[in-house]
Amino acid sequence: MTVKRMVIVGGGAGGLALASKLGRKLGKRKKLDICLIDKSPIHIWKPKLHEVAVGAVDRSLDGLLYRDHGLKNGYRFMRGEVTGCDVEANKLQLAPVFAEDGELLLAEREVSYDYLVFALGSVSNTFGTPGALDNCILLDNLHNAELFHQKLLDALLQLSESEDKKLGIGIVGAGATGVELAAELFHVIDTVNEFGYQNVSDGHLDVHLIEASPKILPQLPERISARAQSLLDRIGVKLHIGVHVKEVTKEGFITHDDNLIPSDIKVWAAGVQGPEVCKNFTQLPITKRNQIQVDEFMRVKDVENVYAIGDCVELELEEGKFAPPRAQAADQMAHQLYKNFVGKFSGRRAEKAFEYRDYGSLVSLSRFSAVGNLMGNLRSGQFFVEGHVARLMYMSLYQRHLSSLFGYFSALIYRMAQKLLRWQRPKLKLH
């Protein structure tokens, strides 16, 4: 009997978790041929991108190589970037792959499938703000996080040689990414003196956090927002709340009232939308925000054997309410789709509709603190946590992600190995 082929496009939180679980359950038993496609050869959990940006996380230590992981977990990896999809022919089109010097490595290709899962994630939404794409780093992928890191290292080198120079960093968007990045920057400044940057201190750093909403962390409860704002104020972040950016220039951000917020390094971390490539999927139902419309079973509407999960989907939970673009939603979608496919291939149970459970939100403020709320099965309603308890809970989210990728026991071993390696590594990545 011919083994069916499943192609999963996107190796983020949802796509990689799905490939890993199905690979261990069906791939290793030759019941399903699973192919994961991603344009990068390495996976970093997206909530850790701000740590990559400041050098607190090193991709060589915390990154997961798809090919090696696939070998051990029952799926195959193919490097490539999807450019089109022909659902009538059951084929994907992949862009050519080039070396760093521009040499063509792989020409355009086509990939056939029996089942297709889009897990493309999301990208930052600049809302058409003039100059944003040309002057800002969009902190939504590993490449851009490493670009920020290099700019930061260059700026620190200049600061160390000049006592009167200051570094201005502007961040648009005070959601979790913007808030966590702002806090991490002050942690870095406190740490780099140990590595010979003698003239660098808090006084040389101006971090501007710009938010159009009337509060930071606008999607979270007021108590969390207020506590996070108090902590950011205390460490020295300059907050611009209720401020709209109408233009970005090389000098900084022009606000709606024509004030300039000067910034040497500019980051855009406001808003999310589906990737631009979704516009190429003319045979699929695509929204104005470049999201793929799916039903409650994560099946792309009106298309056979094509599914989508994670930030790239519009999945209506109830009238007017949709699944949020969050890592926990992507992980839950991956888990439910995994169970549906296992049931499909075993013939024992029918597909089950996706039900989102909000387990709360946690925001890390580097070594300074963490804040959040916990919900769901822990107790009725929700309750506020901060400090050491919140940091432990925040770390447990990463451990849960690793468990999806490796299985519970292997994830513990993997995490311990990371901790042991850190003892012999610098606190910060300085190259």
C-alpha atoms as one frame of an Amber mdcrd trajectory, in Angstrom:
protein
   0.000   0.000   0.000   1.319   3.459  -0.946   2.161   5.597   2.054   0.398
   8.970   2.052   2.548  12.094   2.121   1.868  15.016   4.438   3.667  18.295
   3.789   3.837  20.830   6.634   4.876  24.331   5.612   6.491  26.280   8.444
   8.654  25.059  11.308   7.414  27.388  14.051   5.674  26.490  17.308   2.706
  24.843  15.602   4.275  23.305  12.508   7.277  21.777  14.247   5.174  20.436
  17.118   2.812  18.772  14.636   5.657  17.278  12.584   7.360  15.984  15.740
   4.289  14.334  17.238   3.068  12.811  13.991   6.605  11.713  13.162   7.015
   9.817  16.406   3.516   8.282  16.195   3.057   7.616  12.455   6.264   8.542
  10.623   8.517   6.075  12.392   5.972   3.324  11.744   5.866   4.156   8.010
   2.149   4.924   8.215   2.634   8.500   6.992   5.453  10.199   5.080   5.908
  13.576   6.777   7.876  16.396   5.160   8.498  19.690   6.966   9.431  22.700
   4.803  11.033  25.871   6.134  13.277  28.515   4.605  15.627  28.423   7.614
  17.629  25.334   8.613  17.225  26.119  12.319  14.325  26.607  14.731  14.197
  29.116  17.572  11.020  29.379  19.641   9.491  32.692  18.568   8.886  34.039
  22.112  12.680  33.894  22.534  13.498  36.167  19.575  13.931  39.198  21.814
  16.579  37.231  23.752  18.362  36.375  20.501  18.271  40.085  19.637  20.155
  41.114  22.779  22.485  38.102  22.819  21.000  36.361  25.844  20.242  33.361
  23.608  22.762  31.869  21.185  21.301  30.040  18.181  24.204  27.572  18.289
  23.109  26.528  21.788  19.342  27.041  21.822  18.634  26.470  18.138  17.209
  23.195  16.899  18.467  21.826  13.578  15.492  20.537  11.597  17.446  17.826
   9.758  18.882  16.307  12.923  15.619  16.590  14.817  13.685  15.104  11.915
  16.022  12.115  11.750  15.334  11.358  15.412  11.601  12.100  15.342  10.332
  10.449  12.184   9.937  13.271   9.653  11.980  14.643   6.745  13.114  18.247
   6.375  13.229  20.175   3.124  14.739  23.637   2.982  12.743  26.054   0.867
  10.361  28.977   0.737   6.865  28.390  -0.608   5.785  30.790  -3.361   2.562
  29.193  -4.613   0.041  26.422  -4.153  -1.987  24.503  -6.745  -4.675  22.664
  -4.786  -6.156  21.085  -7.920  -2.842  19.386  -8.748  -1.866  18.869  -5.069
   1.443  20.664  -5.576   3.465  23.424  -3.916   5.907  25.714  -5.676   9.205
  26.508  -3.916  11.482  29.455  -4.593  15.111  28.897  -5.654  17.737  28.683
  -2.900  20.892  30.795  -3.153  24.203  30.724  -1.286  25.352  33.805   0.633
  27.510  34.851  -2.337  24.513  34.671  -4.672  25.328  31.319  -6.272  22.253
  29.282  -7.195  22.064  26.170  -5.044  18.592  24.877  -5.922  16.330  25.915
  -8.770  12.590  26.358  -8.435  10.927  23.107  -7.443   7.520  21.520  -7.047
   6.497  19.322  -4.138   3.536  16.948  -4.286   1.353  16.113  -1.312  -1.648
  14.091  -0.231  -2.259  16.216   2.856  -1.049  19.782   3.274  -0.768  21.829
   6.471   0.096  25.523   6.434   1.810  26.694   9.639   3.357  29.888   8.273
   3.127  31.956  11.430   2.766  35.736  11.281   4.782  38.834  10.447   4.721
  42.363  11.844   2.059  44.713  10.510   3.364  48.231   9.835  -0.122  49.386
   8.790   1.415  51.155   5.794   3.354  53.624   7.965   5.729  55.558   5.681
   9.387  54.654   6.241   8.678  51.756   8.606   9.870  48.987   6.292  12.946
  50.946   5.174  14.138  52.080   8.594  12.885  49.564  11.165  13.882  46.055
  12.115  10.751  43.897  12.242  11.373  41.536  15.127   9.379  38.616  13.719
  12.021  36.119  12.563  15.467  34.797  13.432  17.267  36.698  10.676  15.938
  40.053  11.911  16.698  39.210  15.541  20.318  38.522  14.577  20.413  41.728
  12.529  19.353  43.682  15.624  21.993  41.876  17.651  24.755  42.895  15.258
  23.598  46.523  15.272  23.543  46.453  19.063  27.106  45.069  19.248  28.324
  47.765  16.853  26.640  50.455  18.958  28.131  49.083  22.187  31.591  49.184
  20.614  31.110  52.874  19.800  29.767  53.610  23.281  32.770  51.982  24.933
  35.116  54.359  23.126  33.148  57.549  23.782  32.129  58.745  27.240  29.625
  61.364  26.040  27.825  59.338  23.352  24.337  57.918  23.974  22.452  55.114
  22.261  18.789  55.614  21.437  16.655  52.567  20.743  13.020  53.034  19.754
  10.480  50.222  19.878   7.023  50.623  18.366   4.528  48.327  20.050   4.255
  47.664  23.781   2.891  44.161  23.488   4.809  41.244  24.985   7.678  41.419
  22.447   8.245  45.162  22.859   8.038  45.091  26.647  10.344  42.080  26.988
  12.907  43.549  24.575  12.980  46.872  26.445  13.684  45.106  29.754  16.346
  42.832  28.233  18.248  45.848  26.878  18.804  47.192  30.384  19.947  43.761
  31.521  22.517  43.766  28.704  23.816  47.193  29.684  24.283  45.973  33.251
  26.208  42.921  32.015  28.557  44.169  29.298  30.927  45.922  31.732  32.156
  42.475  32.711  33.393  42.011  29.136  35.494  45.157  28.919  32.923  47.756
  27.792  34.129  50.157  30.463  32.276  53.333  29.484  28.862  51.731  29.065
  26.175  52.234  31.709  22.442  52.853  32.063  23.080  56.539  31.559  24.245
  55.875  27.992  21.007  54.145  26.977  17.697  55.726  25.968  15.040  53.079
  25.325  11.769  54.492  23.979   8.725  52.225  24.060   5.923  53.641  21.903
   2.329  52.374  22.155  -0.758  53.765  20.408  -3.148  52.225  22.959  -3.822
  53.949  26.294  -1.767  51.323  28.156   1.099  48.915  27.581   0.281  45.215
  27.100  -3.137  46.286  25.759  -4.431  42.709  25.363  -3.817  41.836  29.019
  -5.695  42.765  32.210  -5.199  46.199  33.733  -3.344  44.911  36.809  -0.677
  43.198  34.702  -0.287  46.257  32.507   0.027  48.608  35.492   2.587  46.414
  37.257   4.697  46.007  34.109   4.579  49.760  33.496   5.764  50.430  37.053
   8.714  48.053  36.603   9.698  49.562  33.239   9.539  53.054  34.755  11.793
  51.921  37.565  14.535  50.532  35.333  14.513  53.587  33.073  12.434  52.798
  29.973  10.900  55.944  28.466   7.232  55.176  27.818   5.192  56.959  25.149
   1.634  55.751  25.748  -1.248  56.766  23.512   1.214  57.941  20.880   0.700
  57.180  17.186   3.663  57.009  14.805   2.876  58.588  11.438   6.319  58.263
   9.833   9.718  56.680  10.425  12.938  58.379   9.278  16.626  57.675   9.730
  16.584  60.048  12.703  13.709  58.367  14.507   9.934  58.273  14.814   7.643
  61.164  13.846   4.542  61.132  16.049   1.024  62.244  15.179   1.698  65.650
  16.787   4.936  66.073  14.754   7.342  65.383  17.612  10.530  63.436  16.890
  11.517  60.492  19.094  15.204  60.124  18.204  16.418  56.553  17.747  19.649
  55.069  16.430  18.169  51.577  16.259  14.485  51.326  15.362  12.302  48.277
  15.982   8.731  47.634  14.858   6.890  45.173  17.084   3.296  46.379  16.689
   0.535  44.315  15.166   0.593  41.009  13.313  -0.713  39.720  10.017  -0.269
  36.668   7.840   2.820  36.470   5.580   2.778  38.226   2.207   3.026  34.875
   0.406  -0.581  34.142   1.372  -1.618  36.617  -1.323  -0.234  34.133  -3.871
  -2.629  31.403  -2.739  -5.405  32.470  -5.092  -7.230  29.139  -4.744  -7.529
  29.526  -0.972  -9.831  31.804   1.042  -7.504  34.601   2.230  -8.550  37.540
   4.441  -7.437  41.163   4.185  -4.883  40.430   6.913  -3.335  37.658   4.793
  -4.796  34.931   6.966  -6.178  31.610   5.711  -9.784  30.936   6.641 -10.358
  27.561   8.272 -13.298  25.764   9.864 -13.479  24.425  13.413 -11.479  21.338
  12.367  -8.661  23.544  10.991  -9.540  22.497   7.450  -9.141  25.252   4.878
 -12.653  26.189   3.857 -13.911  24.575   0.643 -10.566  22.822  -0.073  -9.948
  19.089   0.244  -7.067  17.741   2.396  -5.568  21.183   3.129  -5.300  22.422
   6.717  -3.827  25.476   8.445  -2.851  26.201  12.053  -1.268  28.965  14.114
  -0.996  32.691  13.538  -1.620  32.422   9.787  -5.241  31.316  10.232  -8.556
  32.977  10.874 -10.457  30.476  13.002 -13.731  31.675  14.484 -14.283  30.357
  18.003 -17.692  31.959  18.429 -19.508  34.773  16.705 -17.095  37.684  16.321
 -14.321  36.031  18.377 -11.297  34.385  16.766  -8.355  32.276  17.922  -5.605
  34.686  19.043  -2.186  34.853  17.314  -0.317  33.393  20.298   2.106  30.535
  20.774  -0.267  28.681  23.112  -3.029  28.768  20.476  -0.657  27.387  17.817
   0.458  24.629  20.181  -3.137  23.691  20.999  -4.076  23.626  17.310  -1.107
  21.384  16.555  -2.066  19.006  19.350  -5.704  18.746  18.239  -4.789  18.266
  14.580  -2.302  15.589  15.645  -5.040  13.719  17.504  -7.389  14.085  14.533
  -4.852  12.587  12.129  -3.961   9.754  14.481  -7.666   8.965  14.733  -8.031
   9.221  10.960  -5.249   6.733  10.259  -6.285   4.350  13.019  -9.952   4.495
  12.016 -10.953   4.579  15.671 -12.406   8.073  16.094 -13.814  10.982  14.138
 -12.262  14.435  13.917 -12.821  16.692  16.896 -13.359  20.429  16.596 -10.712
  22.776  17.986 -11.473  24.354  21.361  -9.157  27.105  22.545  -8.330  27.291
  26.247  -6.720  30.426  27.562  -4.257  29.401  30.258  -3.256  32.990  30.914
  -0.367  35.186  29.886   3.138  35.672  31.251   5.555  38.462  30.385   9.253
  38.290  31.282  11.011  41.490  32.322  14.455  39.893  32.118  16.194  39.431
  35.465  14.127  42.248  36.980  10.841  40.352  37.315   7.972  38.712  35.470
   4.238  39.348  35.590   1.168  37.559  34.368  -2.154  35.919  35.050  -2.998
  32.235  35.226  -6.325  30.816  34.131  -8.036  27.614  33.140  -7.903  24.485
  35.259  -5.869  25.975  38.086  -8.897  27.671  39.626 -12.051  29.437  38.560
 -11.431  32.816  36.990  -7.860  34.076  36.976  -5.210  35.227  39.398  -2.207
  37.509  39.220   1.388  36.303  39.615   4.710  38.104  39.576   8.319  37.788
  40.695   9.928  34.377  41.160   6.663  32.466  40.808   5.900  34.164  37.506
   9.442  33.559  36.228   9.185  29.851  37.053   5.863  29.680  35.240   7.348
  31.538  32.267  10.219  29.045  32.084   7.718  26.181  32.244   6.128  27.427
  28.998   9.403  26.789  27.179   9.698  23.368  28.790   6.198  22.544  27.579
   7.209  23.580  24.059  10.255  21.305  24.238   8.055  18.426  25.416   6.001
  18.796  22.240   9.171  18.573  20.165  11.027  15.779  21.956   8.607  14.012
  24.267   8.593  14.648  28.025  11.667  12.660  29.113  13.875  13.656  26.176
  12.904  17.307  26.714  14.195  17.142  30.290  17.512  15.702  29.093  17.749
  18.340  26.363  17.102  21.159  28.849  19.684  19.824  31.323  22.249  19.626
  28.527  21.558  23.262  27.655  22.054  24.286  31.282  25.365  22.408  31.525
  26.666  24.013  28.330  25.769  27.483  29.638  28.225  27.065  32.517  31.086
  27.186  30.027  29.585  29.851  27.741  29.635  33.652  28.124  26.515  35.224
  29.633  26.000  37.094  26.390  26.724  36.305  22.758  29.381  38.880  21.808
  29.928  38.102  18.125
